[in-house]
Amino acid sequence: MIEPTIPALLAHAKADHPDRPVLILDDYTTSYGDLEAKSALFARHLLAAGIGKGGRVGVMLPNDETFLISWLGIAQIGAIAITLPSLATAPEIAKIARHADLQLLIAPRQYLHHDYTARLAEAFPGIASQTPPYRLSDVPFLRMVWLWCDEGGDCPGWAQRIDLTAPSPITAEMLAACEAAVHPSDPAGIIYTSGSTAEPKGVIHSQGSFIRQGLKLAASFDYTPGERAFASMPFFWVGGLTTTAFCLMTVGGTILASRKSGAELLDFIEAQRTTAVVSWAHIMRAMADDPSFPGRDWSAMRNGLFYEALPADRKPSDPSLLATPIGMTETNGPYTIVDRHLTEEHRGSLGRLMPGVAARLVDPDNGAVLAHWPDGDRYADSAGQVGVLHLRSDVMMLGMVWREHADVFTPDGWYDSCDLISFKHGHIHYHGRADDLIKAHGANVSPREVENVIAQLPGVAAVHAVGVPDAQRGAVVGAVVVPEPGCNLDPEAIQAAAAKALASYKVPRIVLICAASELPVLPSSKVDRRALVKLLAEASR
């Protein structure tokens, strides 16, 4: 059993399966040995630049080799990798860079049709007139920007081009000494997710948390060293970083990725002898509906959520009798176990608690403890009671950026998930959220963050953002906007303006213009948010 640290994981891969592919992205393949060598050289360049243990480095990269090299190289020396959405807008970049106290930001020079030098120059006013180390009052700790540039591509004078062909003054022996000082308890990564306020929520996880959770998930998903799993989850999010990358890397599996769609994506998945597909429901539905799907060879498929491609003995007779794990960024992904063959009694279950996870239910009104189950209790039962789920585990976050311990955990060390849960014979059943977070495309969206952006638009008197149920995406963001007297607002113009400041999954897909007098209110005179959901759902139809 390897020590639960990134350096130990990489050393094990180098010694045990260096030639096995770790990532196949369309026509490009990276082996475990190549990845270890490149991340080690990247780590030495970081040390030479003054980044050491505890240093904060932002990673804003797509799902490719550059992300893995960068993230692993950062964590390899005990620095902290802070992930940003690969398509983050300039305001989002500035907000996270300031909130996370970034010292270095790593990004591509260009990705798809996006020019990152222009976006970074917009995010950090004045950077284009400086050279490293910067002195920018808006992001006072930012000293460097490193860019992954295509061969022959230009790099602006204010940034540094990443060159893995260049030697480093830091020796391999010095790198080994730094790696030896990395401990499982050390912070390794910060993953940003929307909280219940507009303030960013940076969740801090340790070296041990990533490795232990990767091993647990591999066991839950029944992954083996020969696993070849396709997943479209972004690496900057816990679903891609832990549930995909570390889950496969801890067992020596292969991550399959593609930038194709439609029949070409199916060509890739079929040709790669894919053993598992884990993706959004609407993406898998589109693949199953493709005219070319029925005639394809899916004989290698044995795992994942792509039911239509699974063999009969691995396919649930009824998809609603499969327990899909529930999780969150704070728990480093799922905290329940996959169960492919639920009984009718447990229809709708989200699985049992993982080993190492303790839970209790708390009355949402008075905070009284309704029930308590120790580590991985497989027989927990709340006798029909629904309460707010509190969790403790060996993969729980260390804390959050800019939050005191007491602001994140209860005095006795529990984390309040805000999920309304009941237990039946060990199985978790979900009953909604105790707060107003929107689960759009599987990611948390803060209503207040959306509201703050739209409220700044001319002619807007008030705005209320809520989650609207969506058959394909689970939920989408909807907004009811109240115009100032005499102003005419255009829903499409509001969406276009919001898209300039928000990631695409946060932009309202439904915008309803409504007079203040038409807003549904509760007896307390507060806006009835549930009634708003109904109004937006009707407007969508």
N, C-alpha and C positions, 0 to 999 in steps of 0.2 A: 504494500500500500504506500503510495507516494505521499509526501508531506503536502498538505493543501495550500500550496503557493503556486504562483505563475512560473517562477524559475524552475520549480520541481517538475511541473507539468511539461515544460518545454524540454528539460533534460531527459525526462522519461521518453518523450516522443523521439528525440534524437537517437537515443540508445536502442529503443525497442522497434520502431517502425518508421525510419527516416524516409523510405522510398514510397510510403503509402500516400495517396493524395489527400490533402486536408481540405482543399477548395478547388472545385471545378466551376468556373464561370464561363459558360458557353464554350468557346474553343480554347480557353486558357486554363492551365492546371498548375497548382502549387502543391508541392509535397511538404510533408511535415519537416523534413530535413532542410528544405529551402526556406521554409517559414522561420525555423529556428535560427538559421544563419543570418537571415535578413533582419529579424527582430533584434538579434544580438548586436549587429552592426549599428542598427538604428539606436539601440540603447547606449552604445558607446558614444555616438554623436550627441545624444542628449546629455550625457555626463560631461562631455567636452564643452558643451554650451552652458554648463552651470546648473543643469537640472538634476536634482538628486532626490533622495528619499523625502517624500512629503510634498515635492513640487507639484504644482497644479497645471496640467496640460490639457487643453481643449482638443477634441477630435471631432471634426466635422467632415466626414468622408462617406462615400457611398459603400454599398455592400460589395467590396472587392478586396484584393490582396493588400492594398494600401491601408485599409482600416485595420486588418488583423496585424500587420507589421507594426503599425503605429501604436495600437492599443497594448499589444503584448510587450513591445519594447519599453513603453512607459511603465507598465506594471512590473516588468522584469527587474527594474532597479528600485522598486519601492515608491516610485512617484505615483500620482493619482491621475487617472485618465477620466476626463469629464466629457461625456458625449453630448454633442449638439445634433439636432435634426439635420440630415444632409442637405435639405432644401430650406433651411431656416431663412427667414427674411432678415434684412438688416436690423430692424428694431429688436427681433428675437435674439440675434447674435449679440448685440450690445447688452441686452438685459442679462443674458446668461454669463457673458464674459465678466460683467461687473459683479454679479451676484456670486459667482464662483471664484472670484479673485484670480482669474487666469494669468499665468506668467507667460505661457506660450500657447499659440493657437495653430493647429495643423489643419490644412484644408487643401482641396484640389485647386489647381490653377483654373481648370474648366471642367464641368461635368454636364453631359448632354448639351443643352443650349444655354446653360447658366455660366456667366462670367463671375467668378468668385472674387477677382481682384476689385471689380467695380462694387460688388456687394460689401466687401470688407471695408473699402474706402468710405462707403456710405455709413456703415456701422460705426466706424471709428474716425470721426472728423479730425482732420489734421495729420493722419498717419502717412498720407502720401508725401508730405513735406519733411518727413523724418526718416532716420535710419536707426536700426536697432543699436542699443536698447532705447525703446521709445520712452517718451515722457508725456503721457496723455492723462489729463486730469479726470476724464470720464471713466477711464479704466486704468487706475493708477498703478496696478501691478503688472499690466501687460508689457512685456519687454520685447517679444519676438513673434513673428508670424512666419511659419514654414509652409511652403507650397509643394505639393506633388505636381510636377509639370511633365507633360508628354515630352518624349525625346525631341529635342530641337525647339520646344516651345519656349516662349519668352517668359521672364519672371521680372516683376517690377523691382525697382531699386530699393524699395522700402521693405521687401520681403526676402526670405532666403530660400533658394531652390534646394529641395531634398535630393541628394546624390549618393546613392548606395554603392557607387563605384569608387568613391573617394575614401581613402583610408582615414582612420580616426587616431588621434594622438593618445587616446585611452586604450591601454592594452587589454587583452583578453583576461589577464590575471587580475587587473583592477576591476573589470566587470564581474568576475567570479567573486571577488571580495564583497562587492556591493550586493550581489545576489544572495550571498551567505547571510547578509544582515536583514534580509526580508523575512518577516514572520507572518504566520496565518492571521494574526490579529491586526496587521497593518491595513489601513485604508488602501484600496486598490482602484476603485472607480466610483464616480458619481453619475447617477442617471437622473436626468431631469424629467419630471412629469407634472401635469397640471394638478394643483391643489385646490382647496375649496375657496381660495382667494386668488386675486390676480398676481400675487407675488409668486415667483418661480419656486418650485419645490424640488430641491436637489437632494436625492436619496443616496446616502453614503454606504457602500458595501466593502467588506474586507476581502483580503486575499482568500481566506478560508471559506468565506461565504460563497464565492463564485465556484470554487472547486468542489466543495461539498454538495452544493445544489446541482451542479452539472452531473455528478455521480448519481444523486438521487433521481434526477429526471431521466437519466439514461436507464436506470433500473425500472422506473415507472413506465417508460415507453417501450421497454424490452429491447433496447438498442444493443448491438453487438459490434465488435471491431470491424465487421464487414458492412456496417450500415452505410447506405448511400441515400441521404435524406435531402429532398428538395424543400426549401422553405423560403417564403417571400418576406418574412418578417425583417424589418430593418435592424441592423446591428446596433444602432444608437439607442435602441429601446430594449427593455429586459427580454421581450419576446424573441429578439434576434440574438442578443448578446449571450444570455444565459440559456434560454429554452432551446436555442438552435446551436450556437457556436460551442459553448462550453459543454453542453449536453453531449454533443458528438465528439468533441476533442478529448474529453476525459476517457472515452472508450476507444479512441483511435478511429472514429468514423469519418465519413467524407461529407462535407457540406456542398450541396449542389445549388447553383444559383444561375439565373438567366435574366437577360434583359429583353427577351422575346415575349411574344403573346400569341394567343390563338393557336392555330395548328402548328406553328413553328415552336411554340413552347412545349406542346405535346410531343413533337419530334424529339426535342432535347430530353425530356423526362423519360421517354421510351428508350431512346438510344443509350442513355446512361444506366440502364438497368436499375432504375430507382427503386429502393425498397420501402420508402416512406415519403409521404407528402404532408406537410403541415403548413397550412395557409389560411387566408381569410375565406369564409364560407362562400362569398360571392365569386371569388376567383376560381375555387374548385367547382362551383356550379357551372360557371362559364366553360371550364374545360370539359366537364361531363356532357354539356350540351353541344360541344363542337361536333359537326357532322363527321369528322374523321375519327372520333373517339371509339366507336364500337369495334372497328376492325384492328385495333392495336394490340400489341403483346404486352400484357401487364403481369406476366408470370413471376417477375422478380418482386412484386409488391407484397409486403407482409405487415406493414405498420402504417401509422399515421391516420389522418382523418379523411382521406380521399376514398370514401366508402365504395364508390362505383368501381374503383380499380382494385379493391382488395379481394383476395380469394374467399371462397365461401366460409371456410373455417375461421377466418379472421374478421369477417364482416358481420356486424350486428344485424339480426333479422329485422330489427326496428331501430333506426338511428337514435330515437329518443330513449332507448334502453342502453345507451353507451354513456358512461359518466365522463364528461369533458372536464378536466381539472380547472379549478378556479385559483387565481393568484393575483398578485399586485407587485408593483415595483418594490414596495417596502419589504416584501417577503422573498425578493429575488425570483419572482415567477410563481408557478403553481405551488400551493401548499396541500393539495390533495392528489390522490393517486388515480391514474387511469383505470377504469374498469370497463371492459368491453362487453360484458354479458350480465347486465343488471337483471334482477328479477322484476316482475311487475310491481311488486311491493315498493321497489326503490326507483321507479320511473321518475325521471327529472333530477335524480341525484347528481351532485358534482363530485362524487367520490368520497373516499375516506381520507382522514388526515395522514400525511406522510410521517414516517418515523422521524423523531426529533422535534415534532410540532405538538405543543400543548395548546389547549383552547378553553375558553370559558364564554358563557353567554351572560350578558348584562342587560337589565331592564332599561330600555331607551329613555324612559321617563324619570326614574328615580335613581338609576345607577346601581341598584341592588344586583348581586350576583345570583343568577338563576340556576346555573349549573357549571360544573368545572370538570374537565377531563385532562388527565396527565398526558405525558409524552406518547403521541401516536396511539391513543386509546381507540381500539377498533370496535368498541361496543357502546360508544357514547349515544345517549338518547335523552332528548329534552322533553319527552312526553307531550309533544304538540306545542310547547312553548316556543315563541319566536323572540329572539333577542339580538342585541348588537354583539358581533363576534370580536373577542379580544384574543390575541395570539402571542405566543412566545416560541422561539425556535433557534436552532443552531445556525440558521442561515438568515436570520432577521437582520435588517439594516443596523449599522452602528448608530445612526442618527440622521439628521438633516442639516444642510448648510444653513447657517445663521439661526439655528433653533437650539434653545437650551434643552437638555435631556428631559427636564420636567415638562417641556412644551410638546414633547413627542411621545413619551411613555408615561403610563400611570405611575404613581408613587411606588407600587410594588412590581414595576417592570414589564407590564403588559402593553401591547400596542392595540389601540382601538382601530379596527379596520373600517368602521362605519357601515359594514355589510350587515343586513338583517338576515339571520340564519336560524334554522332549526336543525336538530340532529335526530335521525331515526335509525336505530340499530347500527350506529357508527357512520352512517352516510349523511353528508351535508346537503341540505336543501336551501336554496337561495330565495329570498323574499324581497329583494330590492335594496336600495341604499338608504341610509339614515341621513344623508345630506343630499345636496342638489347636484352633485357631480354628473356630468354627461359622459356616457361611455360611447364615444363616436369612433367607428372603425376599430373597436377594441381598445382604444386609448382614452385616458381621462382628459376631459376638457373642462376648464373652469368657466362657468357661466360669467363670472365677474370679469375675467380677462376679455371675453368676447364683448361684453357690455361696455367695458371701458374704451375699447377701440371704436365702436359704433357711436358711442355718446359724444365723441369729439367731432363728429361730422357736422357740417353746417345744417341747420334746420331740424336737428334731432333734439327733442325735449326729454325723452326717456327711452330706455330700451330694456327689454327683459329677454334673456336667452335661456332656453330650456332644451332638454333632449326630447326628440320626437321619434317614436318607434319606427324602425325601418326594416322591412322584411329581409333585405340583403345585408345590411351593415349593422344590424342590431339597433342602432340609434344614429340619428344625424342631428346636427345643431340647427335649431330653429330660433328665430328672433322676432318678437313683436316690438315694433318701433312706433313710438308716439311722436308725431311731428309738432314743431312749434306752431303757434297760431298763424294761419295764412301761408304756411309752407307746404309745398307739394314734394313728397319724397318718392324716389324711384327705387323699388326693391333691387333691381339689377345693378344700379349704381352703388347701392349700399354694399352689395356682395363684392363688386369690383374693388371698392375702397378697402373693404375688410381684407381682401386677398393680398393687399400690399403690406399688411402688418401682421397677418396671421398665417400659420401653416395651413395647407389646404384642408386638412381634416377638421380644423377649427372654424372654417368659414361657414356661416349659416347657409344651408341648402334651401331653407324655406324662410322667406321674409314676409311678414304681414304688417302692413301699415294700418294702425288702429288709433282712433281718437282716444284721448284720456278718459272720456266719459264712457267709452265702450269696454274698458278693461274690466275683466271679472275680478271682484274683490271678495275677501273673506269678511266675516263679522268684525274682525279686528281692524278692518280697513286696509289690510295688506293685500297685495295682488295675489290672486289664487293661481299659483303656478301650475297646478294640475289642470285647471280649466284652460290655461294658456296652451298646454300640450294638446288638448282636444281641438282648440281653435286652429292650431297650426297643422294638425293632422288632417282636419277637414279642408283647410286651404290647400294642402298638398294633393289631396284627392281631386 
